[in-house]
Amino acid sequence: LINMRINAGIDDANLVSTDPADEFNDWVTTNSEKIPYFRRFYMWNLTNAADVVLGAKPTYSEIGPYIYRQYKTRKNVTFSDEDERVTFNEHTVVYYESELTGEHLSEDDMITNINPAYIAVMQATSGEQGLALTLQAGAAETIQSRALLTTVFVDIVLEQFFSQSMPENFAGFLEHIQNNYNMTFEEAEAFAFTQFANATDNYQNDPAFGAWRISKTTPSGLSLQITKDLWNFSFPFSFFDDDTNSSITWYSASQGEPEARQLLMSQFPGITPAQFQLVLDWRVEFKKLITPAAAQYFGVPELVDIAYLQWGNASVLPTGVAELYDLPGPPEFKLWANESLGAPMELTVDQSKAILNPVAPGVTTVEGLVMYMTYVAAGNYSAINATYGLNAQEANAVAAYLGYLNTTFAFPLVQQAFASGGGLFTTRSVNEWLWTGVDPLLTVLEFPAHVNLQDNDTTLLPHTIYTGTGDKALINEYIKWENKTEILVWEAPVRVGGTTDGTQFAYPVKDENLKIFVDEILRPATFFDAEDVKLHDIKLIRFKGSEENFAVNPLYYQYIPGFANMTVTRQAPIFFCQPHFLQAPGNWTQRINGVSEPEPALHEISIDVEPITGRAMRVAKRLQVNVYIAQDNTWFNTFNPDMYLDAMYPLIWAEDVSELGEDDANSFKNTVYLFKNMALGLLISCAIVGAILGLVIPIIILLACRRDESYEVVQ
């Protein structure tokens, strides 16, 4: 009976249910003090980075621990399948514990190490030579990303064409009014101003009026003076002002820039914001009407082609886009050729389009650039002519232009990025390494630039687990991890079912292996029964990570024993192992200096489980993050040709640690152990009483029998 009551109490405490409420609240959040969770980080600081790029063996010092308090909360908790399943989102946040860390350490401590962002770029570009080509292609791409090959250039040119063509267009409108409505020039002009500012319904049937009204039917209230100023040939920023500054200002105002709007409104005192917006809207609509005429004026099929026209022969703006519009970036090809080659050279729209094509074989892509430069180097001008429409002289000139882009724009950018910490080795604060780092080289390449090794304040996709209410043998087992029943990044799908998160196991726990899903390496891990231990006089079974977790395994692309290859998920050769290369065969600690031999007590992964309840009462999850530079690596062939190879460069190692506090341990012992001992005591007492009775009763019977025999003799 006592055991039944004990087991019922254990079920209430362990099975995921809203009843009792206290136990459910403890399951929902780890914010309580029962088992506080801490995350400790040890940083590896490279002390001789300048020598490593020249081939010297890396020398490290270990700095830490930097201690953070970790809180986990299960949100959006939903039960299903008669409460046998529960789905939730796991939210995690950590806070720096300066007092626990100690005064000698700070998140502002500067740490130098190999730059995983640079290594990721190496993998993406196939090495430093590929990076150089990427930057060169990127320099060519700036021709597109700047105003020249965007709608900005076309729109500004159209603004200018608007003002240049407006005298002729407005004169034609006035002539239409004079001829159709018997008006003098002065009358027609006054009538046009009235219709522009305050339209009426009288002339809706005349299509000529539709394009010359800022409001189709409702009077805008725009004053006659403002209207005259807008149409004044000598008035700054009027519709007839074809000055480049005026065109840019009107364009900027149409894009909503406050300063441009304020400047233009100040030129026409009394105009209201609503009236000014009507004027802007009218300009947009009128420019649509004159777009075909603008394309015809510049001799291109579509107006967007004027960008390529400008790059190839600078016929749209003879002095160049940069000078007129104060835009950064390389000059147009013709302007560069005139100055650098000393001879005029022009390209057609079709040639310019082929060269600046945003997809291969355009030279704004790495593939296209490699193809082009390979053709030029081999003198394969027939292929160039077939692909780009260039003759030999033009092809060599374009190649020289691309080289100019490389030395003038690409390399200075990368050198600046290297100098700012975006190179092969970098120095960042602990806070930047862990949480807030941004890499300058990634910024230059327009890649996602955040390079923090950890994420904070995160909410994962939903997990679904068994509650244990239907089958206690399934308690806490994953059905879905982050909404997935299988992990699909490996050679074959890997099921998450049959594993837990390592906090609760089916009970009673026997001498058998446990399966835990390890988030960091995206796979199930095996833990074996290693030894019996105690925590505050509570008997626990210590489970340790099996060596098979980091063994060679083609399923996980693991080919180096002792390391989990995470390249497929990290876009760089990132390898996880236990700290100090524990259980990693080979001489990894000898390939670098400053990393001591591992100590299992300090560096192994272990989980101490209370066997009666199946609860993990002490946990130490420890992992080290490394960048692997193989012996046959060919990436470092341009900027760092003497780089030290054949080493695991350790970045950090971290441990998640938690254990049951003494007060809660005493509470556990005063409940589970006390009643278990009571049950055991009663069992022993009953056994003793039974044994005594087993001895005494036969004696009594024997004595009774002898008494009967004596009576018979006497009788």
JONOR-V687617 format. One record per backbone hydrogen bond with DSSP energy under -1.0 kcal/mol. CO is the residue of the C=O (numbers start at 0). NH is the residue of the N-H. Records with the same first field share a line. If there is no record, write none. Layout:
# JONOR-V687617
CO=NH ; NH
This chain:
# JONOR-V687617
0=4
1=5
2=6
3=7
4=8
5=9
6=10
7=11
8=12
9=13
10=14
19=23
20=24
21=25
22=26
23=27
24=28
27=73
33=660
36=69
37=656
38=67
39=654
40=65
41=652
42=62
44=60
47=51
48=52
50=53 ; 55
51=54 ; 643
57=592
58=46
60=44
62=42
65=40
66=96
67=38
68=94
70=92
71=29
72=90
74=88
77=86
79=84
80=83
83=466
84=79
85=464
86=77
87=462
88=74
89=459
90=72
91=457
92=70
94=68
96=100
97=101
101=104
105=108
106=430
108=429
110=427
111=45
112=425
114=118
115=119
116=120
117=121
118=122
119=123
120=124
121=126
126=130
127=131
128=132
129=133
130=134
131=135
132=136
133=137
134=138
135=139
136=140
137=141
139=142
140=143 ; 144
141=145
142=148
146=149 ; 152
149=153
150=154
151=155
152=156
153=157
154=158
155=159
156=160
157=161
158=162
159=163
160=164
161=165
164=168
165=169
166=170
167=171
168=172
169=173
170=174
171=175
172=176
173=177
174=178
175=179
176=180
183=187
184=188
185=189
186=190
187=191
188=192
189=193
190=194
191=195
192=196
193=197
195=213
196=219
200=203
202=205
205=208
208=211
222=226
223=227
224=228
225=229
226=230
228=231
229=238
231=234
234=237
237=240
242=246
243=247
244=248
245=249
246=250
247=251
248=252
249=253
250=254
251=256
252=255
256=260
257=261
258=262
259=263
260=264
261=265
267=270
271=275
272=276
273=277
274=278
275=279
276=280
277=281
278=282
279=283
280=284
281=285
282=286
283=287
284=288
285=289
289=293
290=294
291=295
292=296
293=297
294=299
301=304
302=305
303=306
304=308
305=309
306=310
307=311
308=312
309=313
310=333
311=346
316=319
319=323
320=324
321=325
331=335
332=336
333=337
334=338
335=339
336=340
347=351
348=352
349=353
350=354
351=355
354=362
358=361
361=364
364=368
365=369
366=370
367=371
368=372
369=373
370=374
371=375
372=376
373=377
374=379
375=378
378=380
379=383
380=384
381=385
382=386
383=387
384=388
390=394
391=395
392=396
393=397
394=398
395=399
396=400
397=401
398=402
399=403
400=404
401=405
402=406
403=407
404=408 ; 409
405=410
408=412
409=413
410=414
411=415
412=416
413=417
414=418
415=419
416=421
417=420
423=114
425=112
427=110
428=432
429=433
430=434 ; 435
431=436
432=452
433=453
436=450
438=442
439=443
440=444
441=446
448=438
457=91
461=482
462=87
463=478 ; 479
464=85
465=475
466=15
470=473
471=474
473=476
476=465
479=463
480=483
483=480
484=495
486=493
493=486
495=498
498=477
499=516
502=615
509=511
513=526
514=499
515=524
517=522
522=517
524=515
525=545
526=513
527=543
530=541
532=539
534=537
537=534
539=532
540=608
541=529 ; 530
542=606
543=527
545=548
546=549
549=561
552=555 ; 557
553=556
554=490
557=552
559=562
563=575
565=568 ; 569
566=570
571=573
572=627
573=565
574=625
575=563
576=623
577=580
578=581
580=583
586=589
592=59
598=601 ; 602
599=603
604=544
605=619
606=542
607=616 ; 617
608=540
609=613
610=508
613=504
614=609
616=659
617=607
618=657
619=605
620=655
622=653
623=576
624=650
625=574
626=648
628=646
629=632
634=127 ; 636
639=642
646=628
648=626
650=43
651=624
652=41
653=622
654=39
655=620
656=37
657=618
660=664
661=665
662=666
663=667
664=668
665=669
667=670 ; 671 ; 672
668=673
670=674
671=675
672=676
673=677
674=678
675=679
676=680
677=681
678=682
679=683
680=684
681=685
682=686
683=687
684=688
685=689
686=690
687=691
688=692
689=693
690=694
691=695
692=696
694=698
695=699
696=700
697=701
698=702
699=703
700=704
701=705
702=706
703=707
704=708
705=709
706=710
707=711
708=712
709=713
710=714
